[in-house]
Amino acid sequence: MVPVPAIREPLTAHAVSAAGVEAVLDWLDSSADGLSSAEAVERLESHGPNAIHIHRVSALAVLARQLKNAVLILLAVTAVLSYALGDHSQALIIGTILAASIGLGFFNEYRAEQAAAALHSRIRHTAIVRRDGSFADIDVRDVVPGDVIRLSLGQAVPADVRLIETAALECDESILSGESTGSEKSPEPVPADAALTDMTDLAFMGTVVSAGEGLAVAYATGDRAEFGRIAAGLGERQPETDFQAGLRRFSYLLLRVAVALTVLILVTNLMLHRPLINSALFALAIAVSITPQLLPAVVSTSLATGSRQLAKAKVLVKRLVCIEDFGDIDILITDKTGTLTEGRISLVDAVNPSGEHADSVLRLALLASDGDLAAGGAATNALDVALWDHADARHLVGDDATRLAFLPFDHTRRATSALVDDRGKRLLVVKGAPEQVLARCPDTPQDARQTLSALFAAGRRVIAVAVKPAPQLATITPDDEAELTLTGFCVFADEPKSAARQSLARLADLAIEVKIATGDNPQVAEKVCADLGLASKGTITGAQLELLGDEEFADAAQHNSIFARISPEQKARLVTAARRTGRSVGFLGDGVNDALALHAADVGISVDTAADVAKDAADVVLLEKDLGVLATGVATGRRIFATAAAGRDQRQGERRGRAEHTYPGVHEKSVAHRTARRKGGLPTR
């Protein structure tokens, strides 16, 4: 047995933040090379899994929810009054029905809660840690104090960590501070009396890397982390869905009608000088007759069964009551890459501004990638992986280039930069979105734009590569990405999915309008949509949207189908504008830049391979990024809700003849409301 390293306890945020990196590593009996696998196993046994159990399945809580139902409250009161008035047989019958409803509802909801907890466990979050001297992808629950962790864009920080190295690292700490602006990070120690939000050398569990990258060592995991202490003892309290709100309003309507009817009948009978007890029993009988006693049980049974059906269709619903909203989608806003296309990007060519093949362009792009120059690869970005997968990549880089500094991609700059020592010359190499890179090149050849247009028209994905001498630079900042010289373009292909055309046709059959929101070039998006038969009402870019006011933006959202070069904020604004038309909007996204839109949508949809922040923001998680899976899920959701609604309407219909004079048109108004909501107040497509 390997002895458990003696870790100084407790390691507080203030102490860790004020200390240097070497001191913290010493306290943790760790090093910049991380832990061995044996040490990690021992620490996991000692400290427990890195998890916060806030999704608890409490039998008492489920039972309490059953007793809060207005219909069951009415039945309970009726049973008690019947017994008090001497009608023991009616009290027994009502009590039996009440017990059956509560028991059935409890059984189904408790089982559904257990299923939901199981589904949560299937949504896996990972962390990249250094074990045995090399980086490995592990489950976040296996992270232990002393683990050295790589932080990258879109990743949720898996534990409270002390930063060792940073490269333009920023974290969204709104979960702790409430501030939406990113917090810039640095490994430099801060004073011991600094506030938690001012500890720029720490990153906290649950916060999200919004820019840059870094290397850090975990010092607090699980319930010992700052977020763990806040969340410990708390349960999840989710907002009420339209379906829940409708059921609640319907139940309280029945309660009010029953009470009013009971009082009216009782008063009328007393005015006619009929016996008090007989009058009261008659009034209570009428109240019971209009009450759908098994409504709660029918609904919970339908939703629980439905969640299992959806899981078999590769659709995980994080909250059962979201099933109705999922089936109600009539606008779907989705990305292009990986949804309409294969998502397997391959390098087609590297060309100079005139469109001629140029190995020098590929070599510079490799130098500005996130791959290991010495090892010849190990990149994490999809485009960089495609660069290193090229047969000549390792040969082109050679052994005479050294990367001195690296500035990773972010969604504002839309570029990456590297400061390299290349054969004795210090160069700044920038690669990224062509529009962004060309804007940094004061003298762009005329034929470069013609080459770029031809590549976009062919549906190719393109990144531009530019360079400048940088003999005086030791580090790089975004301000250094200026006065560049364009060297050429790297050209990639991402072929349309073979099944995408059929999936789009299925969505059309379900009366779902599909809109594309992509960070790619508008010509590329149009070409892919045309190849798949997706009719476009129009295309608009993020730059054009930026100039529009709220009313003009809403009009553009309604009358366009393709939204290209669009920012995360514009995606969320697009979702909000579509919802304001009264339509039910689903948003499918898997990146950190999709989190805002996922929150804004009626139904946020992500995939199990998505960034942590996207999976956390979603209501529904697909086990396969395929529109066909989504279409199957929507159709299944509609059938599930139809079953629940039919159960409600059938039981209520049995009573409508006896109670129609009391609340005429309630059922018809409910159906009309649902129809209007499905159509969004618009003509049927």
C-alpha positions as CSV (number, residue, x, y, z in Angstrom):
1,M,0.0,0.0,0.0
2,V,1.2,3.5,-0.9
3,P,1.0,5.7,2.2
4,V,-1.5,8.6,1.9
5,P,0.5,11.9,1.6
6,A,0.1,14.2,4.5
7,I,-1.9,17.1,3.3
8,R,-2.0,20.2,5.5
9,E,-5.6,20.8,6.6
10,P,-7.5,22.9,6.3
11,L,-6.3,24.6,3.1
12,T,-8.3,27.8,3.0
13,A,-8.7,29.9,-0.1
14,H,-7.1,32.9,1.7
15,A,-4.0,30.8,2.6
16,V,-3.6,29.3,-0.8
17,S,-4.1,32.5,-2.7
18,A,-1.5,34.4,-0.6
19,A,1.1,31.7,-1.0
20,G,3.4,31.0,-3.9
21,V,2.8,28.1,-6.3
22,E,5.8,26.1,-4.9
23,A,4.5,26.5,-1.3
24,V,1.0,25.2,-2.3
25,L,2.5,22.3,-4.2
26,D,4.6,21.5,-1.1
27,W,1.5,21.6,1.2
28,L,-0.3,19.2,-1.1
29,D,2.7,16.9,-1.5
30,S,2.4,17.3,-5.2
31,S,4.5,18.8,-8.1
32,A,4.0,20.4,-11.5
33,D,4.1,16.8,-12.9
34,G,1.0,15.9,-10.9
35,L,0.3,12.7,-9.0
36,S,0.9,9.0,-9.7
37,S,-2.1,6.8,-10.3
38,A,-1.4,5.0,-7.0
39,E,-1.3,8.3,-5.1
40,A,-4.6,9.4,-6.7
41,V,-6.3,6.2,-5.7
42,E,-5.2,6.6,-2.1
43,R,-6.3,10.2,-2.0
44,L,-9.7,9.3,-3.5
45,E,-10.3,6.8,-0.7
46,S,-9.2,9.3,1.9
47,H,-11.1,12.4,0.6
48,G,-14.0,10.8,-1.2
49,P,-15.3,11.5,-4.7
50,N,-15.3,15.1,-6.0
51,A,-19.1,15.4,-6.1
52,I,-21.8,17.5,-4.6
53,H,-25.0,15.6,-4.1
54,I,-27.7,18.2,-4.5
55,H,-30.1,16.0,-6.5
56,R,-31.4,14.0,-3.6
57,V,-34.3,11.6,-3.9
58,S,-36.3,12.1,-0.7
59,A,-39.3,9.9,-0.1
60,L,-40.7,12.4,2.4
61,A,-40.4,15.3,0.0
62,V,-42.1,13.4,-2.8
63,L,-44.9,12.4,-0.4
64,A,-45.3,16.1,0.7
65,R,-45.7,17.1,-2.9
66,Q,-48.6,14.7,-3.3
67,L,-50.4,16.2,-0.3
68,K,-50.1,19.7,-1.7
69,N,-52.3,19.0,-4.7
70,A,-55.5,21.0,-4.7
71,V,-57.7,18.1,-6.0
72,L,-56.5,15.8,-3.2
73,I,-57.0,18.5,-0.6
74,L,-60.6,18.8,-1.7
75,L,-61.1,15.1,-1.5
76,A,-59.5,14.9,2.0
77,V,-61.8,17.7,3.3
78,T,-64.8,16.0,1.7
79,A,-63.9,12.7,3.4
80,V,-63.5,14.3,6.8
81,L,-66.8,16.2,6.5
82,S,-68.7,13.1,5.3
83,Y,-67.4,11.1,8.3
84,A,-68.3,14.0,10.7
85,L,-71.8,14.2,9.2
86,G,-72.3,10.4,9.7
87,D,-72.0,9.2,6.1
88,H,-69.2,6.7,7.0
89,S,-69.6,4.7,3.8
90,Q,-69.0,7.7,1.5
91,A,-66.1,8.8,3.7
92,L,-64.6,5.3,3.4
93,I,-65.0,5.3,-0.4
94,I,-63.5,8.8,-0.8
95,G,-60.7,7.8,1.6
96,T,-59.9,4.7,-0.4
97,I,-59.8,6.8,-3.6
98,L,-57.6,9.4,-1.9
99,A,-55.2,6.7,-0.6
100,A,-55.0,5.1,-4.0
101,S,-54.3,8.4,-5.7
102,I,-51.6,9.4,-3.2
103,G,-50.0,6.0,-3.3
104,L,-50.0,5.7,-7.1
105,G,-48.7,9.3,-7.4
106,F,-46.0,8.7,-4.8
107,F,-44.9,5.4,-6.4
108,N,-44.6,6.9,-9.9
109,E,-43.0,10.2,-8.9
110,Y,-40.5,8.6,-6.5
111,R,-39.5,6.1,-9.2
112,A,-39.3,9.1,-11.7
113,E,-37.1,11.0,-9.3
114,Q,-34.8,8.0,-9.0
115,A,-34.7,7.7,-12.8
116,A,-33.9,11.5,-13.1
117,A,-31.0,11.0,-10.6
118,A,-29.8,8.1,-12.7
119,L,-30.0,10.2,-15.9
120,H,-28.0,13.0,-14.2
121,S,-25.3,10.4,-13.5
122,R,-25.2,9.5,-17.2
123,I,-24.3,13.1,-18.1
124,R,-20.6,12.7,-17.7
125,H,-18.2,15.7,-17.0
126,T,-14.5,15.2,-17.4
127,A,-11.3,16.9,-16.5
128,I,-7.8,16.7,-18.1
129,V,-5.3,15.9,-15.3
130,R,-1.6,15.0,-15.3
131,R,-1.2,11.5,-14.0
132,D,2.1,9.6,-14.1
133,G,3.7,12.5,-15.9
134,S,1.2,12.7,-18.8
135,F,-2.2,14.2,-19.3
136,A,-5.3,12.0,-19.2
137,D,-9.1,12.6,-19.5
138,I,-10.8,11.4,-16.3
139,D,-14.3,11.7,-14.7
140,V,-14.4,14.9,-12.5
141,R,-15.5,12.7,-9.6
142,D,-12.0,11.2,-9.6
143,V,-10.2,14.5,-9.2
144,V,-8.3,14.7,-5.9
145,P,-6.3,17.4,-4.0
146,G,-2.9,17.6,-5.6
147,D,-4.1,16.8,-9.1
148,V,-2.6,19.1,-11.8
149,I,-5.4,20.1,-14.1
150,R,-5.4,21.6,-17.6
151,L,-8.1,24.3,-18.0
152,S,-9.3,25.2,-21.4
153,L,-12.1,27.2,-23.1
154,G,-15.6,26.1,-22.2
155,Q,-14.5,23.8,-19.4
156,A,-16.2,24.0,-16.0
157,V,-13.5,24.2,-13.3
158,P,-13.8,20.8,-11.6
159,A,-12.5,21.8,-8.2
160,D,-11.1,24.8,-6.3
161,V,-7.6,25.2,-7.8
162,R,-4.4,27.3,-7.5
163,L,-3.2,28.5,-10.9
164,I,0.3,27.5,-11.9
165,E,0.4,28.9,-15.4
166,T,-2.1,31.0,-17.4
167,A,-2.4,32.2,-21.0
168,A,-5.0,35.0,-21.3
169,L,-7.2,33.0,-18.9
170,E,-10.5,34.4,-17.9
171,C,-13.3,32.7,-15.9
172,D,-17.0,33.4,-15.6
173,E,-17.6,33.5,-11.9
174,S,-21.2,34.6,-12.0
175,I,-22.2,31.5,-10.1
176,L,-20.3,32.8,-7.1
177,S,-20.2,36.6,-7.6
178,G,-23.3,37.3,-9.6
179,E,-21.2,39.4,-12.0
180,S,-21.5,38.5,-15.7
181,T,-18.1,39.9,-16.8
182,G,-15.2,37.6,-17.0
183,S,-12.5,37.6,-14.2
184,E,-8.9,37.8,-15.5
185,K,-6.6,35.2,-14.0
186,S,-2.9,35.2,-13.2
187,P,-0.7,32.9,-11.1
188,E,0.7,35.8,-9.1
189,P,-0.2,35.6,-5.4
190,V,-2.6,38.2,-3.9
191,P,-2.8,39.7,-0.4
192,A,-4.2,37.4,2.3
193,D,-7.0,39.8,3.2
194,A,-8.4,39.9,-0.4
195,A,-12.0,39.2,-1.0
196,L,-12.9,35.8,-2.6
197,T,-13.8,37.5,-5.9
198,D,-10.4,39.3,-5.9
199,M,-8.4,36.1,-5.7
200,T,-7.2,36.2,-9.3
201,D,-4.7,33.3,-8.7
202,L,-7.5,30.9,-7.9
203,A,-10.3,29.3,-10.0
204,F,-13.3,27.9,-8.2
205,M,-15.4,24.8,-8.7
206,G,-18.4,25.4,-11.0
207,T,-17.0,28.5,-12.7
208,V,-16.4,28.4,-16.4
209,V,-13.3,29.1,-18.5
210,S,-14.6,31.9,-20.8
211,A,-11.2,32.7,-22.5
212,G,-7.7,31.4,-22.7
213,E,-6.2,28.4,-20.9
214,G,-4.2,27.5,-17.9
215,L,-2.6,24.9,-15.7
216,A,-3.6,24.5,-12.0
217,V,-3.4,22.3,-9.0
218,A,-6.5,21.2,-7.1
219,Y,-6.5,22.1,-3.4
220,A,-10.2,21.5,-2.4
221,T,-12.7,19.1,-3.9
222,G,-16.3,18.1,-3.3
223,D,-18.1,19.6,-0.3
224,R,-14.8,21.3,0.8
225,A,-14.8,23.5,-2.3
226,E,-16.4,27.0,-2.0
227,F,-19.3,26.0,-4.2
228,G,-19.6,22.7,-2.4
229,R,-20.0,24.5,0.9
230,I,-22.7,26.8,-0.6
231,A,-24.5,23.9,-2.2
232,A,-24.3,21.4,0.7
233,G,-27.7,20.8,2.2
234,L,-29.5,22.5,-0.6
235,G,-31.8,20.8,-3.1
236,E,-32.6,21.7,-6.6
237,R,-35.5,24.1,-7.0
238,Q,-36.5,24.4,-10.6
239,P,-38.8,27.0,-12.2
240,E,-42.3,25.9,-13.0
241,T,-42.9,24.8,-16.6
242,D,-46.0,25.7,-18.6
243,F,-47.3,22.2,-18.1
244,Q,-47.0,22.4,-14.3
245,A,-48.5,25.9,-14.2
246,G,-51.4,24.6,-16.3
247,L,-52.1,21.7,-14.1
248,R,-51.9,23.9,-11.0
249,R,-54.3,26.4,-12.4
250,F,-56.7,23.6,-13.5
251,S,-56.6,22.0,-10.0
252,Y,-57.3,25.3,-8.3
253,L,-60.1,26.1,-10.7
254,L,-61.7,22.8,-9.8
255,L,-61.2,23.6,-6.1
256,R,-62.8,27.1,-6.4
257,V,-65.7,25.7,-8.5
258,A,-66.3,22.8,-6.0
259,V,-66.3,25.1,-3.0
260,A,-68.6,27.6,-4.7
261,L,-71.0,24.9,-5.9
262,T,-71.0,23.3,-2.5
263,V,-71.9,26.5,-0.7
264,L,-74.5,27.4,-3.3
265,I,-76.2,24.0,-3.1
266,L,-76.1,24.0,0.7
267,V,-77.6,27.5,1.0
268,T,-80.3,26.7,-1.6
269,N,-81.3,23.6,0.2
270,L,-81.4,25.4,3.6
271,M,-83.6,28.1,2.1
272,L,-85.9,25.4,0.9
273,H,-86.0,24.2,4.6
274,R,-84.4,20.8,3.8
275,P,-82.5,18.9,6.6
276,L,-79.0,20.3,7.2
277,I,-77.2,17.0,7.2
278,N,-78.9,15.8,4.0
279,S,-78.2,19.1,2.3
280,A,-74.5,19.0,3.3
281,L,-74.1,15.4,2.1
282,F,-75.7,16.2,-1.2
283,A,-73.5,19.3,-1.7
284,L,-70.4,17.2,-0.9
285,A,-71.5,14.5,-3.3
286,I,-71.7,17.1,-6.1
287,A,-68.2,18.4,-5.1
288,V,-66.8,14.8,-5.4
289,S,-68.6,14.2,-8.7
290,I,-66.7,17.0,-10.5
291,T,-63.3,16.1,-9.0
292,P,-60.9,14.0,-11.2
293,Q,-59.6,12.0,-8.3
294,L,-56.9,10.1,-10.1
295,L,-55.6,13.1,-12.2
296,P,-52.3,13.5,-10.3
297,A,-51.6,9.8,-10.5
298,V,-52.4,9.6,-14.2
299,V,-50.1,12.5,-15.1
300,S,-47.2,11.3,-13.0
301,T,-47.6,7.8,-14.5
302,S,-47.6,9.1,-18.1
303,L,-44.5,11.3,-17.6
304,A,-42.6,8.6,-15.8
305,T,-43.4,6.1,-18.6
306,G,-42.5,8.8,-21.1
307,S,-39.1,9.5,-19.7
308,R,-38.2,5.8,-20.1
309,Q,-39.4,5.8,-23.7
310,L,-37.3,8.9,-24.4
311,A,-34.2,7.4,-22.9
312,K,-34.6,4.4,-25.2
313,A,-34.7,6.9,-28.1
314,K,-31.4,8.4,-26.9
315,V,-33.0,11.5,-25.3
316,L,-32.3,12.2,-21.7
317,V,-34.9,14.6,-20.1
318,K,-33.3,16.2,-17.0
319,R,-36.7,17.2,-15.7
320,L,-39.8,15.1,-16.4
321,V,-42.1,18.1,-16.7
322,C,-40.0,19.4,-19.6
323,I,-41.4,16.6,-21.8
324,E,-44.4,18.7,-22.7
325,D,-42.3,21.7,-23.6
326,F,-40.0,19.4,-25.7
327,G,-42.9,18.0,-27.6
328,D,-44.3,21.6,-28.1
329,I,-41.3,22.9,-30.1
330,D,-42.2,24.5,-33.4
331,I,-39.0,26.5,-34.0
332,L,-35.6,24.8,-33.8
333,I,-32.5,27.0,-33.9
334,T,-29.3,24.9,-34.3
335,D,-25.7,25.0,-35.3
336,K,-24.4,23.7,-38.6
337,T,-21.2,21.9,-37.6
338,G,-21.8,18.3,-36.4
339,T,-25.6,18.7,-36.8
340,L,-26.0,19.2,-40.6
341,T,-22.4,18.1,-41.2
342,E,-20.4,15.2,-40.1
343,G,-18.3,17.3,-37.7
344,R,-15.2,15.4,-38.9
345,I,-13.0,18.2,-40.2
346,S,-10.2,17.3,-42.6
347,L,-7.5,19.5,-44.2
348,V,-8.0,19.8,-47.9
349,D,-5.2,22.2,-48.9
350,A,-3.1,25.1,-47.8
351,V,-2.8,27.9,-50.4
352,N,-1.2,31.3,-50.8
353,P,-3.3,34.4,-51.4
354,S,-3.5,33.5,-55.1
355,G,-4.9,30.1,-54.4
356,E,-1.8,28.1,-55.2
357,H,-0.6,25.3,-53.0
358,A,1.9,26.4,-50.4
359,D,3.5,24.2,-47.7
360,S,4.8,27.3,-46.0
361,V,1.3,28.3,-45.0
362,L,0.6,24.9,-43.5
363,R,3.9,25.1,-41.6
364,L,3.0,28.5,-40.0
365,A,-0.5,27.2,-39.2
366,L,1.1,24.3,-37.3
367,L,3.4,26.6,-35.4
368,A,0.3,28.6,-34.3
369,S,-1.7,25.5,-33.2
370,D,-2.2,24.2,-29.7
371,G,-0.3,21.0,-30.6
372,D,3.0,19.9,-29.0
373,L,5.7,20.9,-31.5
374,A,8.2,18.5,-30.0
375,A,5.9,15.6,-29.9
376,G,4.2,16.4,-33.2
377,G,0.6,16.7,-32.3
378,A,-1.6,16.1,-29.3
379,A,-3.8,19.1,-30.2
380,T,-7.3,19.5,-28.6
381,N,-8.9,22.0,-31.1
382,A,-10.7,20.2,-34.0
383,L,-9.1,22.4,-36.7
384,D,-5.6,21.9,-35.1
385,V,-6.2,18.2,-35.0
386,A,-6.9,18.2,-38.7
387,L,-3.7,20.2,-39.3
388,W,-1.6,17.7,-37.4
389,D,-3.3,14.7,-39.1
390,H,-1.9,15.9,-42.4
391,A,0.7,13.4,-43.7
392,D,3.4,16.1,-44.0
393,A,2.8,17.9,-40.7
394,R,5.6,16.5,-38.6
395,H,8.1,16.7,-41.5
396,L,7.2,20.4,-42.2
397,V,7.6,21.5,-38.6
398,G,10.9,19.8,-38.1
399,D,13.1,20.2,-35.0
400,D,14.2,23.8,-35.5
401,A,11.1,25.7,-34.3
402,T,10.3,26.6,-30.6
403,R,7.0,28.1,-29.4
404,L,7.8,30.8,-26.8
405,A,4.3,32.0,-26.0
406,F,0.8,31.1,-27.0
407,L,-2.5,33.1,-27.0
408,P,-5.5,30.7,-27.3
409,F,-8.7,31.2,-29.2
410,D,-11.6,33.2,-27.8
411,H,-14.9,34.2,-29.3
412,T,-14.1,37.9,-29.4
413,R,-10.8,37.8,-31.3
414,R,-11.7,34.6,-33.2
415,A,-8.0,33.8,-33.6
416,T,-5.0,32.1,-32.0
417,S,-1.5,33.5,-31.9
418,A,1.9,32.0,-31.2
419,L,5.3,33.7,-30.6
420,V,7.9,31.3,-32.1
421,D,11.6,31.1,-32.6
422,D,11.8,29.7,-36.1
423,R,15.3,29.0,-37.4
424,G,16.8,31.8,-35.4
425,K,14.0,34.4,-36.2
426,R,11.4,35.4,-33.7
427,L,7.9,35.6,-35.4
428,L,4.4,36.3,-34.3
429,V,2.0,33.9,-36.2
430,V,-1.7,34.5,-36.1
431,K,-4.4,32.2,-37.6
432,G,-8.2,32.5,-37.3
433,A,-11.4,33.6,-39.0
434,P,-10.5,35.2,-42.3
435,E,-12.5,38.4,-41.7
436,Q,-10.7,38.9,-38.4
437,V,-7.2,38.1,-39.7
438,L,-7.6,40.2,-42.9
439,A,-8.7,43.2,-40.8
440,R,-5.3,43.0,-39.1
441,C,-3.4,43.0,-42.4
442,P,-3.0,46.6,-43.8
443,D,-1.9,45.4,-47.2
444,T,-4.0,42.5,-48.4
445,P,-3.5,41.4,-52.0
446,Q,-6.5,41.8,-54.2
447,D,-6.5,38.2,-55.4
448,A,-6.7,37.1,-51.7
449,R,-10.3,38.1,-51.4
450,Q,-11.2,36.5,-54.8
451,T,-9.5,33.2,-53.6
452,L,-11.5,33.4,-50.3
453,S,-14.8,34.0,-52.1
454,A,-14.2,31.0,-54.3
455,L,-13.4,28.8,-51.4
456,F,-16.5,29.9,-49.5
457,A,-18.7,29.4,-52.5
458,A,-17.4,25.8,-52.7
459,G,-18.6,25.2,-49.1
460,R,-15.2,25.0,-47.7
461,R,-14.2,26.1,-44.1
462,V,-11.2,28.4,-44.2
463,I,-8.8,29.9,-41.7
464,A,-6.4,32.7,-42.6
465,V,-2.7,32.7,-41.6
466,A,-0.7,35.8,-41.1
467,V,2.7,36.7,-39.7
468,K,5.1,39.5,-38.6
469,P,8.6,39.7,-37.3
470,A,8.6,40.2,-33.5
471,P,12.3,40.4,-32.3
472,Q,11.4,42.5,-29.2
473,L,8.5,40.4,-27.9
474,A,8.8,38.0,-25.0
475,T,5.1,37.6,-24.3
476,I,2.0,38.4,-26.5
477,T,-1.3,40.1,-25.9
478,P,-4.2,40.7,-28.3
479,D,-2.9,44.2,-29.0
480,D,0.2,42.6,-30.6
481,E,-2.0,41.1,-33.3
482,A,-1.7,44.0,-35.7
483,E,0.3,45.1,-38.7
484,L,0.4,41.5,-40.0
485,T,1.2,40.2,-43.4
486,L,-1.2,37.6,-44.9
487,T,0.6,34.4,-46.0
488,G,-2.4,32.4,-47.1
489,F,-5.3,30.1,-46.2
490,C,-5.8,26.6,-44.8
491,V,-8.8,24.9,-46.4
492,F,-10.9,22.3,-44.6
493,A,-13.9,20.2,-45.5
494,D,-16.8,19.1,-43.3
495,E,-19.1,17.0,-45.4
496,P,-22.9,17.1,-45.0
497,K,-24.4,14.1,-43.0
498,S,-25.9,11.5,-45.3
499,A,-29.0,11.3,-43.0
500,A,-29.4,15.1,-42.5
501,R,-31.7,15.6,-45.5
502,Q,-34.1,12.9,-44.2
503,S,-34.0,14.3,-40.6
504,L,-34.8,17.8,-41.9
505,A,-37.8,16.4,-43.8
506,R,-39.0,14.6,-40.6
507,L,-38.8,17.9,-38.7
508,A,-40.8,19.6,-41.5
509,D,-43.5,16.9,-41.2
510,L,-43.6,17.7,-37.4
511,A,-44.3,21.4,-38.4
512,I,-40.9,22.5,-36.9
513,E,-39.2,25.4,-38.7
514,V,-35.4,25.0,-38.6
515,K,-33.1,28.0,-38.4
516,I,-29.3,27.8,-38.6
517,A,-27.2,29.9,-36.2
518,T,-23.5,29.4,-37.0
519,G,-20.2,31.1,-36.5
520,D,-19.2,30.0,-40.0
521,N,-19.2,32.1,-43.2
522,P,-22.6,32.8,-44.7
523,Q,-21.7,31.4,-48.1
524,V,-20.6,28.1,-46.5
525,A,-23.8,27.9,-44.5
526,E,-25.9,28.6,-47.6
527,K,-24.1,25.9,-49.6
528,V,-24.6,23.3,-47.0
529,C,-28.3,24.1,-46.5
530,A,-28.8,24.1,-50.3
531,D,-27.1,20.7,-50.6
532,L,-29.5,19.3,-47.9
533,G,-32.6,20.8,-49.4
534,L,-33.2,23.2,-46.5
535,A,-35.1,26.1,-48.0
536,S,-33.8,29.4,-46.8
537,K,-36.0,32.5,-46.3
538,G,-32.8,34.6,-46.2
539,T,-29.4,35.0,-44.7
540,I,-28.1,37.7,-42.4
541,T,-24.7,38.1,-40.6
542,G,-23.9,39.0,-37.0
543,A,-22.3,42.3,-38.2
544,Q,-25.7,43.2,-39.9
545,L,-27.6,42.2,-36.8
546,E,-25.4,44.4,-34.6
547,L,-26.8,47.5,-36.4
548,L,-30.5,46.7,-35.8
549,G,-32.8,47.9,-33.1
550,D,-35.1,45.6,-31.2
551,E,-38.0,45.8,-33.6
552,E,-35.8,45.5,-36.7
553,F,-34.0,42.6,-35.0
554,A,-37.3,40.8,-34.3
555,D,-38.3,41.3,-38.0
556,A,-34.9,39.9,-39.1
557,A,-35.3,36.9,-36.8
558,Q,-38.7,36.1,-38.3
559,H,-37.8,36.5,-42.0
560,N,-34.4,34.9,-42.1
561,S,-33.3,31.2,-41.8
562,I,-29.5,31.5,-41.7
563,F,-27.6,33.6,-39.2
564,A,-23.9,33.5,-39.9
565,R,-20.9,34.8,-38.0
566,I,-23.2,35.3,-35.1
567,S,-22.0,36.0,-31.5
568,P,-23.1,34.2,-28.3
569,E,-25.1,37.3,-27.2
570,Q,-26.8,37.4,-30.6
571,K,-27.8,33.8,-30.4
572,A,-29.5,34.4,-27.1
573,R,-31.2,37.6,-28.6
574,L,-32.4,35.6,-31.6
575,V,-34.0,33.0,-29.3
576,T,-35.7,35.7,-27.2
577,A,-37.0,37.4,-30.4
578,A,-38.5,34.1,-31.7
579,R,-40.2,33.4,-28.3
580,R,-41.8,36.8,-28.3
581,T,-43.8,35.8,-31.4
582,G,-45.6,33.3,-29.1
583,R,-43.8,30.3,-30.6
584,S,-42.2,27.5,-28.7
585,V,-38.4,27.7,-29.4
586,G,-35.9,24.9,-29.0
587,F,-32.2,25.6,-29.2
588,L,-29.6,22.9,-30.0
589,G,-26.0,23.8,-29.0
590,D,-22.9,22.1,-27.6
591,G,-20.4,24.9,-27.0
592,V,-19.6,27.4,-24.3
593,N,-20.8,30.1,-26.7
594,D,-24.2,28.4,-26.7
595,A,-24.9,28.6,-23.0
596,L,-26.7,32.0,-23.1
597,A,-29.1,30.8,-25.9
598,L,-29.7,27.4,-24.1
599,H,-30.8,29.4,-21.0
600,A,-33.0,31.7,-23.1
601,A,-34.9,28.9,-25.0
602,D,-38.1,27.3,-24.0
603,V,-36.2,24.0,-24.3
604,G,-32.4,24.0,-24.2
605,I,-31.0,20.9,-26.0
606,S,-27.4,19.7,-25.9
607,V,-25.5,16.5,-26.4
608,D,-23.5,14.2,-24.1
609,T,-20.2,15.3,-25.8
610,A,-20.9,19.0,-25.3
611,A,-18.9,21.4,-23.2
612,D,-19.7,21.1,-19.5
613,V,-21.4,24.5,-19.4
614,A,-23.7,23.6,-22.3
615,K,-24.8,20.3,-20.7
616,D,-25.5,22.1,-17.4
617,A,-27.6,24.8,-19.2
618,A,-29.7,22.3,-21.2
619,D,-33.1,20.8,-20.3
620,V,-32.6,17.9,-22.6
621,V,-29.4,16.0,-23.5
622,L,-29.2,13.9,-26.7
623,L,-26.9,10.8,-26.6
624,E,-26.2,11.4,-30.3
625,K,-25.8,14.7,-32.1
626,D,-28.3,13.9,-34.8
627,L,-31.4,15.8,-35.9
628,G,-33.0,12.4,-36.5
629,V,-32.7,11.6,-32.8
630,L,-34.2,15.0,-31.9
631,A,-37.1,14.5,-34.3
632,T,-37.8,11.1,-32.7
633,G,-37.7,12.7,-29.3
634,V,-40.1,15.5,-30.2
635,A,-42.6,13.0,-31.8
636,T,-42.3,10.8,-28.7
637,G,-42.8,13.9,-26.4
638,R,-46.0,14.8,-28.2
639,R,-47.4,11.3,-27.8
640,I,-46.5,11.3,-24.1
641,F,-48.2,14.6,-23.5
642,A,-51.2,13.5,-25.6
643,T,-51.6,10.5,-23.3
644,A,-51.5,12.6,-20.1
645,A,-53.9,15.2,-21.6
646,A,-56.2,12.4,-22.8
647,G,-56.3,10.9,-19.3
648,R,-57.2,14.3,-17.8
649,D,-59.8,15.1,-20.5
650,Q,-61.4,11.6,-20.3
651,R,-61.9,11.8,-16.5
652,Q,-63.1,15.4,-16.7
653,G,-65.4,14.6,-19.6
654,E,-67.2,12.1,-17.4
655,R,-68.2,14.9,-15.1
656,R,-68.7,17.7,-17.6
657,G,-72.3,16.9,-18.2
658,R,-73.1,17.3,-14.5
659,A,-71.0,20.4,-14.1
660,E,-71.2,22.2,-17.5
661,H,-73.6,24.8,-16.2
662,T,-71.2,25.8,-13.5
663,Y,-68.1,26.4,-15.7
664,P,-69.1,26.4,-19.4
665,G,-66.3,26.2,-22.0
666,V,-63.4,25.5,-19.8
667,H,-62.3,22.5,-21.7
668,E,-62.8,24.2,-25.1
669,K,-60.8,27.2,-23.9
670,S,-58.0,24.9,-22.8
671,V,-57.8,23.2,-26.2
672,A,-58.0,26.5,-28.0
673,H,-55.2,27.9,-25.8
674,R,-53.0,24.9,-26.5
675,T,-53.7,25.1,-30.3
676,A,-52.9,28.8,-30.3
677,R,-49.7,28.2,-28.4
678,R,-48.6,25.5,-30.8
679,K,-49.3,27.8,-33.8
680,G,-47.9,30.8,-32.0
681,G,-50.9,32.9,-33.2
682,L,-49.6,32.4,-36.8
683,P,-51.3,30.7,-39.8
684,T,-50.7,27.0,-40.0
685,R,-47.6,26.3,-42.0
